[in-house]
Amino acid sequence: MLVLRRKKNESLLIGDNIRITIIECAADGVRVAIDAPKQVSILREELSEAEQTNKSALAPNVNSVMLLQSILKQRTDNEQKDSQTS
């Protein structure tokens, strides 16, 4: 990790096409401006973490899917046996 000290209106460059400029320094935080190509995704870290949490919550658990398949198969098998004995 690189740690830099910057003052208001000073910038730092990342590669050839990303510029981060310090806009304001205050007791409650720092405001920065980021100039980057449109194809570069820029997210606050907490939003990125929330996005990952949401994506993992949407993905089915393989064990749960297998258990559900097993239950449905047993149910189908039992229904077939019941229909044959009737």
C-alpha positions in Angstrom: 0.0 0.0 0.0 1.3 3.4 -0.9 0.5 6.2 1.5 0.7 9.8 0.3 0.1 13.2 1.8 -1.7 15.7 -0.4 -3.1 19.2 0.2 -6.2 20.8 -1.2 -6.1 21.1 -5.0 -3.2 18.7 -5.3 -3.6 15.6 -7.4 -2.1 12.2 -7.9 -2.0 10.1 -11.0 -2.7 6.4 -11.4 -1.4 5.1 -14.7 -1.8 7.5 -17.7 -5.5 8.1 -17.5 -6.7 8.4 -13.8 -6.3 11.6 -11.8 -7.4 12.0 -8.2 -7.6 15.6 -6.9 -8.2 16.6 -3.3 -11.0 19.1 -3.4 -11.6 19.7 0.3 -10.1 18.7 3.7 -12.4 18.9 6.7 -12.7 17.4 10.2 -15.4 15.0 9.1 -13.7 13.8 5.9 -11.9 14.5 2.6 -13.6 15.3 -0.7 -11.9 13.9 -3.7 -12.5 14.3 -7.5 -11.7 11.3 -9.7 -11.2 11.8 -13.4 -11.1 8.4 -15.1 -12.3 6.8 -18.3 -15.9 5.7 -18.4 -15.1 2.0 -18.6 -13.3 2.2 -15.2 -15.7 1.3 -12.4 -15.5 3.6 -9.3 -17.4 2.6 -6.2 -17.2 3.4 -2.5 -15.8 0.3 -0.8 -19.0 -0.2 1.4 -21.1 -0.2 -1.8 -18.9 -2.8 -3.4 -19.1 -5.0 -0.3 -22.9 -4.7 -0.2 -23.0 -5.6 -3.9 -20.9 -8.7 -3.3 -23.1 -9.7 -0.3 -26.2 -9.3 -2.4 -24.8 -11.4 -5.3 -23.8 -14.2 -2.9 -27.2 -14.1 -1.3 -28.8 -14.6 -4.7 -26.6 -17.6 -5.5 -28.3 -20.9 -4.5 -26.4 -23.1 -2.0 -25.5 -26.3 -3.8 -26.4 -28.4 -0.7 -29.8 -26.8 -0.5 -30.5 -27.5 -4.1 -29.4 -31.1 -3.8 -31.6 -31.6 -0.7 -34.6 -30.1 -2.5 -34.0 -32.3 -5.5 -33.9 -35.3 -3.2 -37.1 -34.4 -1.4 -38.9 -33.8 -4.7 -37.7 -37.1 -6.1 -38.9 -39.0 -3.0 -42.3 -37.2 -3.3 -42.6 -38.1 -7.0 -41.6 -41.7 -6.3 -44.2 -42.0 -3.5 -46.9 -40.5 -5.7 -46.0 -43.1 -8.4 -46.2 -46.0 -5.9 -49.6 -44.7 -4.6 -51.0 -44.4 -8.1 -49.9 -48.0 -8.9 -51.5 -49.5 -5.8 -54.8 -47.7 -6.5 
